[in-house]
Every structure is written in C-alpha cells, then in structure tokens.
Amino acid sequence: MPPFKTVAAYVPHGVGMLAVGIVTEVFGPHGAKAPGFDVALCADQAGPVPTDCGVPLSVAHGLDRLAEADLVVALPGADFRTPPTPAVLDALRAAHQRGAVVAAHCVGTFALAAAGLLDGRRATTHWRFAELLAGRHPEVTVEPDALYIDEGAIVTGAGAAAGFDLCLHLLRREYGTALANTVARDVVLPSHRDGGQAQYLAAPVPGDGQDERLAEVLGWAREHLHEPLPVTELARRAMMSRRTFARRFTAATGTTPHAWLRSLRLSRAEELLESTDLPVEEIARLVGYGSAAVLREQFVRRRGVPPRAYRRAFTGTP
C-alpha cells in the first residue's frame, strides 16, 4: 500500500494533551519537503472533550473520520481502565480490516487490546500499566521495556513522550529517514532513541563538567563517523577512563557506546542511500564501515533489507 496521507486520532474522555500535541506536531506542517498530512481529531461525538489538564478540547469530528484515514491513532485517556464504547471498538476493527495502519501509545494501547487487534501480537504500553495490560489480555505478548513495537499494520508505543518515538518511527518506515530527521529537528528531538523504557526509570545523571565533556565527545563522534572511533579514543577525548566513560555514557543515553555508534552509522547510511546516488561502497566508507559487505550485514540484521533494496524502496533507483 502507498504511505499514509490521512491521519485520524481518536480522542477519548480525559485525553492526554501531550499525546494530542505529539500527533498534531509530528504530522503537522514541516515545510515544502513534508507530504502535507491531513490530520483530524475524532471523538465519540463532535464537541468538547475533557482533557487531563482540565481544559476541554474542541473536537471537530465524530467516528466517521476513522473510517477514511490511512493511519488511525488511539490516544491515551484517563478512563482507559473502562473499555471504549462498542462503536469505537467497531471503528478500530473496521480500520484495521480495510488496511489502515492502526497505532496507539501509552494507555491508548488498552483500546486496541479491547478491540482484539493485539491478540497473538506483541505490544507495549506505559511501563507502569504493563502488568495490568498483560493480566487483562493474556493473549497479548506485552513487552514492558520497549519504546515501540512494530507489528506491521499494528504499532504500539510506550508511555508519555514515547509517542514521539512511535510517530517518528512511522514517518521513517513510510517516508524514509530524511523526513523523520527533518521533523525531529523541527521539534528538537533525536530522530531515534536506542534503549528501552528502563533507561527512563532512574534519576537522570547529575550535571557536571564530565557530562559537558561527554556531550562534546558525542558531537565530535557524529562529525567523524568515517573514522573507527574505538571506545578508548572516545574515553580519552572525554578525559575519563574507559570504564568510567562506558558507565556515564550508558547512564546518560540508556545504551552502550557500541550500540549508539552502530545506530548512528546506520541512520547516516539511510540518509545517504535516500538522498544521494553514491555507490554503496562509498557510503560504507563515509559511515565508518570497512567495506560494503560489512554495511550490508549490519543493514540486513538491523533493518531487515540490504542497502540496495532500501534505496530502491525510497528512490526507485538501484
């Protein structure tokens, strides 16, 4: 199917305004290079809907817009423990059956589970409510540590700001890394976060001079992806021992230096495959892999397709 162009977000009673803002911001206007999505907020009935911040939200559309959208997003609400009305559940099922992508994050996932759309699938939700979701829907494989889980036509995400991760992933999957990066830059967020929800449960790393040096080193590494970048070199530039650097890096980013670099290299490779006609061998060199074979191995393992197939999918050229 072609990439989605119309987006309908279901707004439940007590909807989280952060979730509303995420959908309208990510799929809102982002310059001439963006597709120009048609975004609609929908409720059981058009009119004011209570929100989690006490200010009613005026929703212009009823459930009829869910029947037309290419992407349907069930937003989280305060009353998630009570299943949505039969009309809402029917609308979600109908959207899935006609081929729309159906997504939800945080406790919005409970609506998809109540509609039976997650049966036999993996899914995630806010870590605080993962056990409740698993208990209510044992037919769903709940993965509480994931930021988002892509099951093709069904995509679920973790809590709160992880809605950005889910929406940016959908952009990246359907339209490519370049657009996802453009939107991420507009909202001043990373286009992709490594690690799972567990990294956000502990207190943040206290700010000090070492953290400033760490940030400088990460910026330097982004500009030198064509180099080997061993951890010993990064630690030296941060003026830390290798062990201290690895510990502080993981505390600050939620992932290891090796995993962070791998993700960075692959994301940069995606951009070059989409936006240039450089040979794969040259792209491998620019992102720090020793050969096209190594890039291909990593690309297939992490992205599911070889680089040339990825380029064909987004550019139509070999």
DRENVEX-191832 format. One record per residue (C-alpha): chain; x negated, y, z negated; residue in one letter. Coordinates in steps of 0.2 Angstrom, whole numbers. Layout:
<recs>
unit,c1,c2,c3,code
A,X,Y,Z,a
...
</recs>
This chain:
<recs>
unit,c1,c2,c3,code
A,0,0,0,m
A,-6,18,3,p
A,-12,28,-13,p
A,2,35,-23,f
A,8,53,-20,k
A,23,55,-31,t
A,22,53,-50,v
A,36,52,-62,a
A,33,52,-80,a
A,46,45,-92,y
A,48,57,-107,v
A,55,48,-122,p
A,63,56,-138,h
A,49,63,-149,g
A,37,63,-134,v
A,18,67,-137,g
A,15,84,-130,m
A,-4,79,-127,l
A,2,65,-116,a
A,13,77,-106,v
A,-1,88,-104,g
A,-13,74,-98,i
A,-1,69,-84,v
A,3,86,-78,t
A,-15,92,-79,e
A,-23,77,-71,v
A,-11,76,-57,f
A,-8,95,-55,g
A,-17,107,-43,p
A,-35,105,-41,h
A,-40,114,-26,g
A,-39,110,-7,a
A,-48,93,-9,k
A,-35,86,-20,a
A,-20,77,-12,p
A,-6,88,-20,g
A,4,76,-30,f
A,22,78,-33,d
A,24,77,-52,v
A,41,75,-61,a
A,45,73,-79,l
A,61,62,-82,c
A,71,58,-97,a
A,87,48,-100,d
A,96,64,-95,q
A,90,80,-89,a
A,89,93,-103,g
A,79,97,-119,p
A,70,83,-126,v
A,62,84,-144,p
A,43,83,-145,t
A,31,78,-158,d
A,26,96,-161,c
A,44,102,-165,g
A,47,112,-149,v
A,59,105,-137,p
A,53,101,-119,l
A,65,106,-105,s
A,65,91,-93,v
A,72,94,-76,a
A,76,76,-70,h
A,85,61,-76,g
A,80,42,-72,l
A,84,44,-54,d
A,66,51,-50,r
A,59,34,-57,l
A,67,26,-43,a
A,57,36,-30,e
A,40,38,-37,a
A,24,29,-31,d
A,17,30,-49,l
A,28,28,-64,v
A,21,33,-81,v
A,29,29,-98,a
A,24,42,-110,l
A,22,38,-129,p
A,36,44,-141,g
A,39,45,-160,a
A,53,32,-158,d
A,43,18,-150,f
A,47,5,-163,r
A,65,6,-155,t
A,66,-1,-138,p
A,72,11,-124,p
A,89,10,-118,t
A,94,-3,-105,p
A,95,10,-92,a
A,76,15,-95,v
A,71,-4,-95,l
A,80,-7,-79,d
A,72,8,-71,a
A,55,2,-76,l
A,58,-15,-70,r
A,65,-9,-53,a
A,50,2,-51,a
A,38,-12,-53,h
A,49,-24,-41,q
A,49,-11,-27,r
A,30,-10,-28,g
A,26,6,-38,a
A,12,7,-50,v
A,18,7,-67,v
A,7,13,-81,a
A,8,18,-100,a
A,-5,23,-113,h
A,-4,24,-132,c
A,13,18,-139,v
A,21,20,-122,g
A,14,3,-119,t
A,29,-3,-130,f
A,41,2,-117,a
A,33,-9,-104,l
A,32,-23,-115,a
A,51,-22,-120,a
A,54,-22,-101,a
A,45,-38,-99,g
A,32,-31,-87,l
A,17,-36,-98,l
A,22,-54,-100,d
A,7,-65,-96,g
A,-4,-50,-94,r
A,-17,-41,-104,r
A,-13,-24,-111,a
A,-19,-12,-123,t
A,-12,2,-134,t
A,-17,13,-149,h
A,-29,3,-160,w
A,-18,7,-175,r
A,-2,-2,-167,f
A,-11,-16,-158,a
A,-6,-29,-171,e
A,12,-23,-170,l
A,12,-25,-151,l
A,5,-42,-152,a
A,17,-48,-166,g
A,32,-42,-157,r
A,27,-48,-140,h
A,16,-64,-142,p
A,17,-67,-123,e
A,6,-52,-120,v
A,-13,-53,-122,t
A,-16,-37,-132,v
A,-34,-31,-131,e
A,-36,-18,-145,p
A,-54,-12,-141,d
A,-51,-7,-123,a
A,-49,11,-117,l
A,-38,5,-102,y
A,-34,-12,-94,i
A,-30,-13,-75,d
A,-19,-27,-70,e
A,-16,-21,-53,g
A,2,-15,-52,a
A,2,-13,-71,i
A,-11,-2,-80,v
A,-11,2,-99,t
A,-22,13,-109,g
A,-27,16,-127,a
A,-21,30,-139,g
A,-20,49,-138,a
A,-34,56,-127,a
A,-37,39,-118,a
A,-23,44,-107,g
A,-36,55,-98,f
A,-46,39,-96,d
A,-31,30,-88,l
A,-26,44,-77,c
A,-44,47,-71,l
A,-46,28,-68,h
A,-30,28,-57,l
A,-37,43,-47,l
A,-54,34,-45,r
A,-46,17,-40,r
A,-34,25,-27,e
A,-44,40,-21,y
A,-62,37,-25,g
A,-75,44,-37,t
A,-77,61,-29,a
A,-59,66,-33,l
A,-59,59,-50,a
A,-76,68,-54,n
A,-68,84,-47,t
A,-53,83,-59,v
A,-64,78,-73,a
A,-75,93,-71,r
A,-60,104,-70,d
A,-54,98,-87,v
A,-71,97,-94,v
A,-71,79,-97,l
A,-83,64,-92,p
A,-75,55,-77,s
A,-79,38,-85,h
A,-82,33,-103,r
A,-91,17,-107,d
A,-87,8,-123,g
A,-70,4,-131,g
A,-59,11,-144,q
A,-70,5,-158,a
A,-83,19,-155,q
A,-70,32,-160,y
A,-65,25,-177,l
A,-80,30,-187,a
A,-86,48,-191,a
A,-95,57,-177,p
A,-114,59,-178,v
A,-119,74,-188,p
A,-126,88,-178,g
A,-144,92,-180,d
A,-160,95,-170,g
A,-161,77,-165,q
A,-144,77,-157,d
A,-149,93,-147,e
A,-164,84,-140,r
A,-153,69,-136,l
A,-141,79,-126,a
A,-156,87,-117,e
A,-163,70,-113,v
A,-146,64,-106,l
A,-145,79,-95,g
A,-163,76,-89,w
A,-159,57,-85,a
A,-144,62,-74,r
A,-156,73,-64,e
A,-169,59,-62,h
A,-159,43,-58,l
A,-171,39,-44,h
A,-184,35,-57,e
A,-185,19,-68,p
A,-180,28,-84,l
A,-185,15,-97,p
A,-179,17,-114,v
A,-196,20,-121,t
A,-198,36,-109,e
A,-181,42,-115,l
A,-185,40,-133,a
A,-202,49,-130,r
A,-193,64,-122,r
A,-181,64,-137,a
A,-196,63,-149,m
A,-189,48,-158,m
A,-195,30,-160,s
A,-187,18,-148,r
A,-176,11,-162,r
A,-170,27,-169,t
A,-166,33,-151,f
A,-156,17,-147,a
A,-147,19,-164,r
A,-142,38,-162,r
A,-138,35,-143,f
A,-125,21,-147,t
A,-118,32,-162,a
A,-116,47,-150,a
A,-110,38,-134,t
A,-102,22,-140,g
A,-113,12,-128,t
A,-131,7,-126,t
A,-144,17,-116,p
A,-145,2,-103,h
A,-126,2,-101,a
A,-125,21,-100,w
A,-138,21,-86,l
A,-130,7,-76,r
A,-113,16,-76,s
A,-121,32,-71,l
A,-131,24,-57,r
A,-115,15,-50,l
A,-105,31,-52,s
A,-118,41,-42,r
A,-119,27,-29,a
A,-100,28,-27,e
A,-101,46,-24,e
A,-114,44,-11,l
A,-105,30,-2,l
A,-89,41,-1,e
A,-97,57,4,s
A,-112,53,15,t
A,-117,42,29,d
A,-134,37,21,l
A,-139,19,23,p
A,-136,8,8,v
A,-155,5,6,e
A,-157,24,4,e
A,-143,26,-9,i
A,-150,11,-19,a
A,-167,21,-20,r
A,-158,38,-24,l
A,-149,30,-39,v
A,-164,20,-46,g
A,-162,3,-39,y
A,-177,-6,-32,g
A,-168,-12,-17,s
A,-151,-13,-8,a
A,-149,-31,-14,a
A,-150,-26,-32,v
A,-137,-12,-29,l
A,-126,-25,-21,r
A,-127,-37,-35,e
A,-123,-24,-48,q
A,-109,-17,-37,f
A,-101,-33,-34,v
A,-102,-38,-53,r
A,-96,-21,-59,r
A,-84,-15,-45,r
A,-79,-32,-38,g
A,-84,-27,-20,v
A,-101,-25,-11,p
A,-106,-7,-7,p
A,-102,-8,12,r
A,-84,-14,8,a
A,-82,0,-4,y
A,-87,13,9,r
A,-75,6,22,r
A,-61,6,9,a
A,-63,25,6,f
A,-70,31,23,t
A,-65,19,36,g
A,-83,18,42,t
A,-96,3,40,p
</recs>
